[in-house]
Amino acid sequence: MDFLKTIAIISVFILFLLIFFLLTIKSTKKLSNQLFVGYLFLTAIDIAGVFIAEPIISIYPNLEIFRWTVILLNIPLFYLYVLSLCYNDFQLKSKFLLHTIPFIIINLLLASGIYGADDIEKKYFFKHHHQTFEMIIFQYLIEIQYLVYTIFIFLILRRTRNLYLQNQSYSANLVFKWLFQITLLFTAVHYFATFKNILRYTDNHQLLIFINGFLDIIALIVTSWFVLKALKYPEFFRGVDTQLQIINDLKGEIPSKIKSEDQQKINDNSINFQIELLNKYMVEEKPYLDPALTVQNLAAQMNMSTRELSVLINSNMNQHFFDFVNTHRIENAMELLKNHSKKDCTVLEILYQVGFNSKSSFNTAFKKYTTLTPTEYRNTFYKAN
C-alpha cells in the first residue's frame, strides 16, 4: 500500500505542476487550457484518494463522499475541452450546465440519506458502500455517462476532421490522430477501472492492489503525454468555425437551393471555365504559399462565395480543399527540387517555401502524389540528369 501511496503522491504532484504550467503559459487557446486544467484538477483529486481518504473519512466523512462524486464532472470537462480545440469560435454557454445533471442527481440522492446520517450510520456506509443503493446508482451513472460522452467525442472528431479537409489547407491529421488515440486510451483506462471496481466484490485483493497501482501509473503517463503533445504542437490547434457545414450535409439539407443558386452558376457550360480560372489563379498568384489558407480566404480572393467554391472543389473537382491546395504545393516543391539553383536548399527549407508547416505532412502528401519521398525524388532526378 505504501508503494501505491508513493505513486499517487508523485502523480498528483506532477499533475499540479502541469496545471501551474498551463495556467501561466501564454496561449491563444486560453479557454481550452482552463478547461483542461479543470480536467487535470479533478483527475488529481480522484488519484489523491489513495493517500487522503483515511484521514478525511475520520474527520470530514461527507467531504470524502463528495470527492467520489466529482468524477461525474470529469468526462464532461474533457468533452468541452475537445470542443474548444476543434472549434475556434467555441464559447462557454449557460446550457453547458446541463452536463452537471448526473453530478447533481447523485448528490441529491446522497443528501437525502447519507450526508445527514449520524456517525454510526456513516461508518457502516463506508464499510459496505459498494452494496448500497446509492453507490449502485452512482456506478450506473458513471458507466452510462462515459459511454455516451465517448461516442459524442468520436463523432465530433470525425466531423471536425471532415470540415478541416474541406475547408482548411494545413494539416490537421496529427492533432486528430492523437486526439483519437487519447480518447481510446482514456476509454481503455476507464473500463480497466470498471474491472477493478468489479474485483472489489471478490476475494482477489492482490490483483486489486496491482491494478490500482497500474492505473495510477497509466493515468499519469497518458495525461502527461496529452499535455506535452498539446504544448509541442500548438500550431495544430487552430480550430474551425462551428457554422461550417460538410458539403454532403449541405446537399442533403438544401438540395433545391444549391441546385438553383450554386449549380446554376456552376452549370455544365461554366464548370470547366471556373476550374480553369481557379487553377490559373493558383499557379499565377500562389495563394497556397500561405500555410493557413482556408476556403473562405481563397473564395474572397476569387470573388466567389465560400459555398460556391466549396461545391466547385469538393463536388465538381472531386477533391477535398486540403488535397487540392496540397497538389499545387507539391507541384511547386517538385519544381524547386529539380531546380539546380536550389540544390543547396534542404527539404525542410523547401517545404516551408511552398506553404507546408510540418515535415511529416509534407512527406506524406509528396509520397501520395509522386510515390517517392522528396529526397528520393530529388536524387532520382539528378541521377537521370
ZAKEDREN-577809 format. One record per residue (C-alpha): residue in one letter; z negated, x negated, y negated; residue number from 1. Coordinates in Angstrom, 3 decimals, decimal comma, padded with zeros to 6 digits, always signed. Each point is the difference from the previous one (the first is absolute). Example, Ala and Ser with C-alpha at 12.3 -4.5 7.8 and 13.67 -1.06 7.14 Angstrom:
BEGIN
- code | Z | X | Y | pos
- A | -007,800 | -012,300 | +004,500 | 1
- S | +000,660 | -001,370 | -003,440 | 2
# end
This chain:
BEGIN
- code | Z | X | Y | pos
- M | +000,000 | +000,000 | +000,000 | 1
- D | -000,688 | -002,916 | -002,352 | 2
- F | +003,619 | -001,088 | +000,504 | 3
- L | +001,233 | +003,461 | -001,004 | 4
- K | -002,176 | -000,026 | -003,105 | 5
- T | +001,294 | -003,453 | -000,976 | 6
- I | +003,633 | +001,091 | +000,394 | 7
- A | -000,691 | +003,174 | -001,973 | 8
- I | -001,727 | -001,894 | -002,832 | 9
- I | +002,917 | -002,468 | -000,261 | 10
- S | +002,493 | +002,882 | +000,059 | 11
- V | -001,784 | +001,898 | -002,763 | 12
- F | -000,365 | -003,152 | -002,103 | 13
- I | +003,740 | -000,761 | +000,202 | 14
- L | +000,872 | +003,629 | -000,708 | 15
- F | -002,061 | -000,101 | -003,190 | 16
- L | +001,684 | -003,264 | -001,001 | 17
- L | +003,361 | +001,740 | +000,421 | 18
- I | -001,276 | +002,973 | -001,994 | 19
- F | -001,086 | -002,282 | -002,840 | 20
- F | +003,370 | -001,775 | +000,066 | 21
- L | +001,967 | +003,267 | -000,136 | 22
- L | -002,091 | +001,303 | -002,884 | 23
- T | +000,469 | -003,138 | -002,094 | 24
- I | +003,623 | -000,951 | +000,756 | 25
- K | +002,631 | +000,999 | -002,568 | 26
- S | +002,446 | +002,428 | +001,546 | 27
- T | +002,457 | +002,716 | -000,998 | 28
- K | -001,314 | +001,959 | +002,992 | 29
- K | -003,528 | +000,424 | -001,338 | 30
- L | -000,444 | +003,502 | +001,430 | 31
- S | +001,211 | -001,158 | +003,423 | 32
- N | -002,502 | -002,845 | -000,067 | 33
- Q | -002,806 | +002,381 | -000,965 | 34
- L | +000,860 | +002,360 | +002,847 | 35
- F | +000,080 | -002,858 | +002,451 | 36
- V | -003,319 | -001,262 | -001,382 | 37
- G | -001,416 | +003,438 | +000,826 | 38
- Y | +001,366 | -000,278 | +003,520 | 39
- L | -001,433 | -003,510 | +000,426 | 40
- F | -003,373 | +001,091 | -001,382 | 41
- L | -000,290 | +002,904 | +002,452 | 42
- T | +001,081 | -002,315 | +002,824 | 43
- A | -002,725 | -002,447 | -001,029 | 44
- I | -002,581 | +002,817 | -000,026 | 45
- D | +001,088 | +001,025 | +003,496 | 46
- I | -000,203 | -003,556 | +001,389 | 47
- A | -003,327 | -000,610 | -001,772 | 48
- G | -001,574 | +002,622 | +002,236 | 49
- V | -000,295 | -002,689 | +002,684 | 50
- F | -002,699 | -001,832 | -001,970 | 51
- I | -001,431 | +002,564 | -002,454 | 52
- A | -000,313 | +003,115 | +002,181 | 53
- E | -003,502 | -000,694 | +001,384 | 54
- P | -001,807 | -000,677 | -003,316 | 55
- I | +001,797 | +002,896 | -001,727 | 56
- I | -000,872 | +002,437 | +002,815 | 57
- S | -003,695 | -000,827 | -000,296 | 58
- I | -000,114 | +000,351 | -003,811 | 59
- Y | +002,966 | +002,188 | -001,040 | 60
- P | +001,232 | +001,887 | +003,094 | 61
- N | +002,098 | +002,435 | -002,054 | 62
- L | +001,809 | -002,914 | -001,654 | 63
- E | +000,944 | -001,407 | +003,414 | 64
- I | +001,373 | +003,365 | +001,137 | 65
- F | +001,948 | +000,290 | -003,263 | 66
- R | +001,380 | -003,522 | +000,590 | 67
- W | +001,487 | +001,187 | +003,281 | 68
- T | +001,882 | +002,804 | -001,739 | 69
- V | +001,768 | -002,151 | -002,621 | 70
- I | +002,445 | -001,076 | +002,735 | 71
- L | +001,680 | +003,366 | -000,682 | 72
- L | +001,067 | -001,356 | -003,399 | 73
- N | +001,511 | -003,174 | +001,459 | 74
- I | +003,373 | +001,137 | +001,340 | 75
- P | +000,649 | +002,291 | -003,042 | 76
- L | -000,481 | -003,040 | -002,261 | 77
- F | +002,409 | -002,020 | +002,126 | 78
- Y | +002,490 | +002,887 | -000,172 | 79
- L | -000,229 | +000,068 | -003,816 | 80
- Y | +000,355 | -003,788 | -000,050 | 81
- V | +003,258 | +000,233 | +001,970 | 82
- L | +001,250 | +002,666 | -002,418 | 83
- S | -000,864 | -002,174 | -002,999 | 84
- L | +001,930 | -002,947 | +001,451 | 85
- C | +003,032 | +002,021 | +001,012 | 86
- Y | +000,419 | +001,966 | -003,229 | 87
- N | -000,062 | -001,693 | -003,402 | 88
- D | -000,772 | +003,279 | -001,802 | 89
- F | -003,028 | +000,797 | +002,159 | 90
- Q | -003,014 | +001,379 | -001,877 | 91
- L | -003,352 | +001,318 | +001,140 | 92
- K | -000,153 | +003,793 | -000,264 | 93
- S | -002,788 | +002,527 | +000,362 | 94
- K | +001,685 | +001,447 | +003,111 | 95
- F | -000,769 | -003,251 | +001,835 | 96
- L | -003,646 | +001,126 | +000,076 | 97
- L | +001,093 | +002,272 | +002,864 | 98
- H | -000,009 | -003,136 | +002,151 | 99
- T | -003,816 | +000,031 | -000,212 | 100
- I | -000,294 | +003,394 | +001,757 | 101
- P | -000,875 | -001,431 | +003,480 | 102
- F | -002,613 | -002,254 | -001,637 | 103
- I | -001,510 | +002,975 | -001,863 | 104
- I | +000,053 | +002,232 | +003,103 | 105
- I | -001,939 | -002,430 | +002,177 | 106
- N | -002,560 | -000,691 | -002,744 | 107
- L | -000,555 | +003,726 | -000,575 | 108
- L | -000,472 | +000,375 | +003,744 | 109
- L | -002,504 | -002,860 | +000,058 | 110
- A | -001,767 | +001,310 | -003,107 | 111
- S | -000,642 | +003,325 | +001,717 | 112
- G | -001,871 | -001,590 | +002,888 | 113
- I | -000,485 | -003,764 | +000,003 | 114
- Y | -000,480 | -001,188 | -003,587 | 115
- G | -002,935 | +002,374 | -000,513 | 116
- A | -001,622 | -000,536 | +003,405 | 117
- D | -003,432 | -001,601 | +000,376 | 118
- D | -000,571 | -003,571 | +001,246 | 119
- I | -000,519 | +000,981 | +003,644 | 120
- E | +003,227 | +002,026 | +000,099 | 121
- K | +001,911 | -002,845 | -001,657 | 122
- K | -001,318 | -002,528 | +002,524 | 123
- Y | +001,176 | +002,288 | +002,776 | 124
- F | +003,364 | +000,384 | -001,745 | 125
- F | +000,551 | -003,773 | -000,261 | 126
- K | -000,923 | -000,450 | +003,649 | 127
- H | +002,303 | +002,755 | +001,268 | 128
- H | +002,510 | +000,409 | -002,847 | 129
- H | +003,061 | -000,461 | +002,235 | 130
- Q | -000,946 | +003,201 | +001,828 | 131
- T | -000,656 | +002,087 | -003,124 | 132
- F | +002,301 | +002,775 | -001,191 | 133
- E | +000,379 | -001,592 | -003,442 | 134
- M | +001,132 | -003,353 | +001,367 | 135
- I | +002,438 | +001,572 | +002,456 | 136
- I | +001,612 | +001,880 | -002,920 | 137
- F | -000,048 | -003,266 | -001,952 | 138
- Q | +001,906 | -001,834 | +002,750 | 139
- Y | +002,596 | +002,768 | +000,229 | 140
- L | +000,500 | -000,109 | -003,777 | 141
- I | +000,545 | -003,769 | +000,094 | 142
- E | +002,568 | +000,161 | +002,809 | 143
- I | +001,961 | +002,925 | -001,463 | 144
- Q | -000,064 | -001,551 | -003,459 | 145
- Y | +001,210 | -003,393 | +001,222 | 146
- L | +002,830 | +001,508 | +002,035 | 147
- V | +001,249 | +002,170 | -002,890 | 148
- Y | -000,190 | -002,762 | -002,621 | 149
- T | +001,664 | -002,571 | +002,246 | 150
- I | +002,951 | +002,334 | +000,569 | 151
- F | +000,335 | +000,649 | -003,743 | 152
- I | -000,187 | -003,725 | -000,797 | 153
- F | +002,825 | -000,794 | +002,407 | 154
- L | +002,111 | +002,851 | -001,401 | 155
- I | -000,558 | -001,259 | -003,557 | 156
- L | +000,944 | -003,553 | +000,943 | 157
- R | +003,165 | +001,154 | +001,751 | 158
- R | +001,072 | +002,182 | -002,917 | 159
- T | -000,762 | -002,668 | -002,591 | 160
- R | +001,932 | -002,608 | +001,949 | 161
- N | +003,048 | +002,298 | -000,007 | 162
- L | -000,399 | +000,501 | -003,752 | 163
- Y | -000,137 | -003,763 | -000,498 | 164
- L | +003,197 | -000,498 | +001,975 | 165
- Q | +001,838 | +002,683 | -001,960 | 166
- N | -001,310 | -000,785 | -003,476 | 167
- Q | -001,210 | -003,612 | -000,199 | 168
- S | +001,812 | -003,291 | +000,453 | 169
- Y | -002,951 | -002,274 | +000,735 | 170
- S | -001,410 | -000,411 | +003,474 | 171
- A | -002,820 | +002,320 | +000,992 | 172
- N | +000,258 | -000,748 | +003,704 | 173
- L | -002,895 | -002,452 | +000,015 | 174
- V | -002,498 | +002,273 | -001,700 | 175
- F | +000,866 | +002,938 | +002,247 | 176
- K | -000,065 | -002,185 | +003,072 | 177
- W | -003,549 | -001,130 | -000,581 | 178
- L | -001,165 | +003,391 | -001,299 | 179
- F | +001,202 | +001,517 | +003,254 | 180
- Q | -001,650 | -002,828 | +001,914 | 181
- I | -003,307 | +000,347 | -001,819 | 182
- T | -000,047 | +003,756 | +000,532 | 183
- L | +000,681 | -000,529 | +003,690 | 184
- L | -002,778 | -002,582 | +000,171 | 185
- F | -002,472 | +002,256 | -001,808 | 186
- T | +000,920 | +002,821 | +002,369 | 187
- A | -000,503 | -002,247 | +003,034 | 188
- V | -003,367 | -001,214 | -001,326 | 189
- H | -001,071 | +003,571 | -000,726 | 190
- Y | +000,734 | +001,230 | +003,513 | 191
- F | -001,638 | -003,103 | +001,412 | 192
- A | -003,077 | +001,047 | -001,995 | 193
- T | +000,350 | +003,504 | +001,440 | 194
- F | -000,045 | -001,525 | +003,475 | 195
- K | -003,154 | -001,889 | -001,031 | 196
- N | -001,640 | +003,274 | -001,036 | 197
- I | +000,855 | +001,530 | +003,353 | 198
- L | -001,727 | -002,966 | +001,672 | 199
- R | -003,227 | +001,041 | -001,725 | 200
- Y | -000,187 | +002,845 | +002,486 | 201
- T | +000,107 | -002,464 | +002,930 | 202
- D | -002,332 | -002,727 | +001,285 | 203
- N | +002,478 | -002,825 | -000,682 | 204
- H | -001,997 | -001,573 | -002,837 | 205
- Q | +001,409 | -003,529 | +000,430 | 206
- L | +003,560 | +001,217 | -000,527 | 207
- L | -001,184 | +002,020 | -002,995 | 208
- I | -001,538 | -003,113 | -001,603 | 209
- F | +003,168 | -002,018 | +000,651 | 210
- I | +002,241 | +002,675 | -001,532 | 211
- N | -002,266 | +000,236 | -003,054 | 212
- G | +000,422 | -003,723 | -000,666 | 213
- F | +003,720 | +000,121 | +000,748 | 214
- L | +000,532 | +002,867 | -002,442 | 215
- D | -001,899 | -001,777 | -002,773 | 216
- I | +002,151 | -003,119 | +000,389 | 217
- I | +003,285 | +001,950 | +000,230 | 218
- A | -000,886 | +002,143 | -003,029 | 219
- L | -000,647 | -003,135 | -002,036 | 220
- I | +003,239 | -001,706 | +001,094 | 221
- V | +002,149 | +003,084 | -000,623 | 222
- T | -001,511 | +000,776 | -003,401 | 223
- S | +000,225 | -003,616 | -001,157 | 224
- W | +003,634 | -000,163 | +001,140 | 225
- F | +000,735 | +003,189 | -001,911 | 226
- V | -001,410 | -001,344 | -003,259 | 227
- L | +001,516 | -003,465 | +000,339 | 228
- K | +003,426 | +001,515 | +000,660 | 229
- A | -000,322 | +002,181 | -003,089 | 230
- L | -000,934 | -003,003 | -002,119 | 231
- K | +002,668 | -002,264 | +001,477 | 232
- Y | +002,881 | +002,461 | -000,528 | 233
- P | -000,811 | +001,904 | -003,237 | 234
- E | +003,695 | +000,227 | -000,903 | 235
- F | +000,609 | +002,462 | +002,815 | 236
- F | -002,347 | +002,624 | -001,448 | 237
- R | +002,326 | +001,456 | -002,605 | 238
- G | -000,063 | +003,570 | +001,333 | 239
- V | +002,513 | +002,818 | -000,351 | 240
- D | -000,055 | +003,173 | -002,063 | 241
- T | -001,474 | +002,997 | +001,851 | 242
- Q | +002,675 | +002,217 | -001,604 | 243
- L | +002,799 | -001,811 | +001,824 | 244
- Q | +001,554 | +001,784 | +002,949 | 245
- I | +001,722 | -001,306 | +003,109 | 246
- I | +003,727 | +000,744 | -000,078 | 247
- N | -000,154 | +002,103 | +003,168 | 248
- D | -002,823 | +002,051 | -001,545 | 249
- L | +002,098 | +000,616 | -003,094 | 250
- K | +002,885 | +001,209 | +002,116 | 251
- G | -002,214 | +002,280 | +002,044 | 252
- E | -001,816 | +001,501 | -002,967 | 253
- I | +002,821 | +000,525 | -002,485 | 254
- P | +003,324 | -000,272 | +001,823 | 255
- S | +001,799 | +002,435 | -002,271 | 256
- K | -001,203 | -001,779 | -003,115 | 257
- I | +001,081 | -003,385 | +001,283 | 258
- K | +003,315 | +001,417 | +001,056 | 259
- S | +000,588 | +001,723 | -003,326 | 260
- E | -001,314 | -002,729 | -002,310 | 261
- D | +000,103 | -003,386 | +001,701 | 262
- Q | +002,646 | +000,407 | +002,675 | 263
- Q | +002,271 | +001,677 | -002,515 | 264
- K | -000,269 | -003,095 | -002,170 | 265
- I | +000,449 | -002,276 | +002,976 | 266
- N | +002,703 | +001,968 | +001,786 | 267
- D | +002,594 | -001,349 | +002,378 | 268
- N | +002,300 | -001,053 | -002,841 | 269
- S | -002,588 | -001,926 | -001,959 | 270
- I | -002,284 | -001,510 | +002,663 | 271
- N | +002,173 | -003,067 | +000,539 | 272
- F | +000,295 | -000,509 | -003,749 | 273
- Q | -003,780 | +000,261 | -000,419 | 274
- I | -000,587 | -002,490 | +002,816 | 275
- E | +002,575 | -002,392 | -001,428 | 276
- L | -001,591 | +000,287 | -003,437 | 277
- L | -003,457 | -000,631 | +001,452 | 278
- N | +001,065 | -003,049 | +002,004 | 279
- K | +001,879 | -001,393 | -003,004 | 280
- Y | -003,122 | +000,373 | -002,127 | 281
- M | -002,091 | -001,723 | +002,678 | 282
- V | +002,422 | -002,955 | +000,161 | 283
- E | +000,549 | -000,406 | -003,741 | 284
- E | -003,427 | +000,845 | -001,442 | 285
- K | -002,105 | -001,143 | +002,979 | 286
- P | -002,898 | +002,466 | -000,501 | 287
- Y | -001,237 | -001,008 | +003,466 | 288
- L | -001,323 | -003,253 | -001,496 | 289
- D | -003,000 | +002,057 | -001,106 | 290
- P | -002,410 | -000,176 | +002,988 | 291
- A | -001,572 | +003,323 | -001,027 | 292
- L | +003,269 | +001,941 | -000,390 | 293
- T | -000,419 | +003,694 | +000,803 | 294
- V | +002,450 | +002,850 | +000,377 | 295
- Q | -001,340 | +001,411 | -003,284 | 296
- N | +000,725 | -003,267 | -001,850 | 297
- L | +003,510 | -000,299 | +001,416 | 298
- A | +000,792 | +003,666 | -000,661 | 299
- A | -001,000 | -000,442 | -003,652 | 300
- Q | +002,248 | -003,074 | -000,280 | 301
- M | +002,897 | +001,931 | +001,569 | 302
- N | -000,586 | +003,087 | -002,189 | 303
- M | -000,530 | +002,109 | +003,118 | 304
- S | -002,849 | +002,231 | +001,104 | 305
- T | -002,380 | -001,521 | +002,536 | 306
- R | +000,774 | +002,746 | +002,481 | 307
- E | +003,756 | -000,439 | -000,420 | 308
- L | -000,220 | -003,743 | +000,681 | 309
- S | -002,349 | +000,557 | +002,958 | 310
- V | +002,414 | +002,461 | +001,594 | 311
- L | +002,929 | -002,352 | -000,657 | 312
- I | -001,664 | -002,993 | +001,689 | 313
- N | -002,071 | +001,638 | +002,725 | 314
- S | +002,450 | +002,743 | +000,966 | 315
- N | +003,510 | -000,985 | -001,028 | 316
- M | -000,369 | -003,733 | +000,633 | 317
- N | -002,349 | +000,620 | +002,944 | 318
- Q | -002,402 | -002,747 | -001,119 | 319
- H | -003,573 | -000,186 | -001,142 | 320
- F | -000,304 | -001,170 | -003,601 | 321
- F | -002,070 | -002,904 | +001,365 | 322
- D | +002,858 | -001,129 | +002,301 | 323
- F | +002,677 | +000,637 | -002,627 | 324
- V | -001,656 | -002,298 | -002,549 | 325
- N | -000,813 | -002,635 | +002,607 | 326
- T | +003,647 | -000,085 | +001,095 | 327
- H | +001,017 | -001,125 | -003,486 | 328
- R | -002,837 | -002,504 | -000,096 | 329
- I | +001,027 | -001,468 | +003,352 | 330
- E | +003,657 | -000,265 | -001,061 | 331
- N | -001,107 | -001,853 | -003,132 | 332
- A | -002,261 | -002,246 | +002,085 | 333
- M | +002,898 | -000,796 | +002,347 | 334
- E | +002,073 | -001,156 | -002,960 | 335
- L | -002,829 | -002,181 | -001,279 | 336
- L | -000,617 | -001,495 | +003,449 | 337
- K | +003,691 | -000,980 | +000,181 | 338
- N | +000,063 | -001,336 | -003,550 | 339
- H | +000,048 | -003,830 | +000,018 | 340
- S | -001,639 | -000,085 | -003,429 | 341
- K | -002,966 | +001,847 | +001,546 | 342
- K | -000,248 | -002,327 | +002,985 | 343
- D | -003,309 | -001,435 | -001,185 | 344
- C | -001,537 | +003,455 | -000,526 | 345
- T | -002,421 | +001,045 | +002,698 | 346
- V | +000,279 | +003,325 | +001,791 | 347
- L | -003,189 | +001,048 | -001,777 | 348
- E | +001,549 | -000,662 | -003,414 | 349
- I | +003,137 | +001,943 | +000,914 | 350
- L | -001,863 | +003,042 | +001,294 | 351
- Y | -001,835 | +000,297 | -003,322 | 352
- Q | +003,266 | -000,454 | -001,911 | 353
- V | +001,631 | +002,982 | +001,737 | 354
- G | -002,934 | +002,403 | -000,461 | 355
- F | -002,140 | -000,345 | +003,124 | 356
- N | -003,719 | -000,619 | -000,377 | 357
- S | -000,896 | -000,827 | +003,591 | 358
- K | +001,366 | -002,630 | +002,379 | 359
- S | -000,653 | +002,170 | +003,049 | 360
- S | +001,859 | +003,017 | -001,439 | 361
- F | +002,892 | -002,252 | -001,097 | 362
- N | +000,332 | -001,591 | +003,446 | 363
- T | -000,164 | +003,391 | +001,711 | 364
- A | +002,637 | +001,558 | -002,283 | 365
- F | +002,258 | -003,066 | +000,170 | 366
- K | -000,067 | -000,148 | +003,798 | 367
- K | +000,609 | +003,745 | +000,218 | 368
- Y | +003,106 | -000,383 | -002,182 | 369
- T | +001,404 | -003,283 | +001,403 | 370
- T | -001,777 | -000,438 | +003,395 | 371
- L | -001,035 | -003,452 | -001,296 | 372
- T | -002,988 | -001,285 | -001,922 | 373
- P | +000,775 | -001,323 | -003,519 | 374
- T | -000,454 | -003,602 | +001,197 | 375
- E | +002,262 | +000,540 | +003,019 | 376
- Y | +002,623 | +001,624 | -002,228 | 377
- R | -000,043 | -002,906 | -002,461 | 378
- N | +000,153 | -002,637 | +002,772 | 379
- T | +002,838 | +001,832 | +001,775 | 380
- F | +002,030 | +000,171 | -003,216 | 381
- Y | -000,427 | -003,701 | -000,849 | 382
- K | +000,832 | -001,068 | +003,553 | 383
- A | +003,223 | +002,006 | -000,132 | 384
- N | +000,897 | -001,513 | -003,359 | 385
# end
